[in-house]
Amino acid sequence: RSRRGPRRRHPDKLHADKGYDYPHLRRMLRQRGIRPRIARRGIESANRLGRHRWVIERTFAWFTGYRRLTIRYERDPGLYCAFVTLAAALTCHKRYLKLAT
């Protein structure tokens, strides 16, 4: 349990690139009940993992278009969370308009 609020949930699996291919990291993830999907150095190509990671990188790139999020001016986490939510809503709206036309 966390100190305040409801119990935090952890992901079922973690996708990562070859930079995280270390036995101690894999062991730590398994101890926490998280299945590691980490590309192996020198064995596995990163192409299969890249399709999942690309979604995250693309989303971060969309958010860098909002200057207020690129440089964090807000000290209050609630305000920052509100601006991230607003940026996500605006991004989804722009995407919807592009797909609808």
KOLBA-424421 format. One record per residue (C-alpha): x, y, z. Coordinates in steps of 0.25 Angstrom, whole numbers, always signed. Each point is the difference from the previous one (the first is absolute). Last residue first. Example, Ala and Ser with C-alpha at 12.3 -4.5 7.8 and 13.67 -1.06 7.14 Angstrom:
! KOLBA-424421
+55, -4, +29
-6, -14, +2
//
This chain:
! KOLBA-424421
-48, +59, -171
-3, -9, +12
+14, -5, +2
+6, +14, +1
-11, +5, +9
+2, -12, +9
+15, +3, +1
-2, +14, +4
-10, -4, +10
+9, -10, +6
+12, +10, +1
-9, +10, +6
-5, -10, +11
+15, -4, +2
+4, +14, +2
-11, +3, +9
+3, -12, +9
+15, +4, +0
-4, +14, +4
-9, -6, +11
+11, -9, +5
+10, +13, +1
-11, +7, +8
-1, -11, +10
+15, -2, +1
+1, +14, +5
+14, +6, -5
-5, +4, -13
+10, +5, -10
+4, -13, -6
+7, +3, -13
-5, -10, -11
-14, +0, +7
-2, +15, -2
+5, +0, -14
-10, -10, -5
+6, -6, -13
+9, -8, +10
-13, -8, +3
-1, -6, -14
+14, -4, +0
-3, -7, +14
-11, -7, -7
+8, -5, -12
+11, -5, +10
-11, -8, +8
-6, -6, -13
+14, -3, -6
+3, -9, +13
-10, -11, -4
+4, -1, -15
+15, +1, +4
+0, -13, +8
-1, -8, -12
+10, +8, -8
+10, +0, +12
+7, -12, -6
+4, -12, +9
+13, -6, +2
+11, +10, +2
-6, +7, +12
-13, -6, +4
-13, +8, -2
-8, +2, +13
-14, -6, +2
+1, -1, +15
-12, -7, +7
-4, +8, +12
-3, -8, +13
+9, +9, +9
+10, -11, +1
+0, -1, -15
+3, +14, -2
+12, +0, +10
+5, -13, -7
+0, +7, -14
+7, +12, +6
+11, -8, +7
+2, -8, -13
+3, +12, -9
-7, +3, -13
-5, +14, +3
+8, +7, -12
-5, -10, -9
-14, +6, -1
-12, -1, +10
-14, -5, +1
-5, -3, +14
-11, -10, +3
-12, -2, +9
+0, +14, +5
+0, +4, +14
-12, +5, +8
+0, +10, +12
-9, -3, +12
-10, +11, +2
+4, +13, +7
+11, +4, +9
+12, -7, +5
+0, -10, -11
-4, -14, +2
//
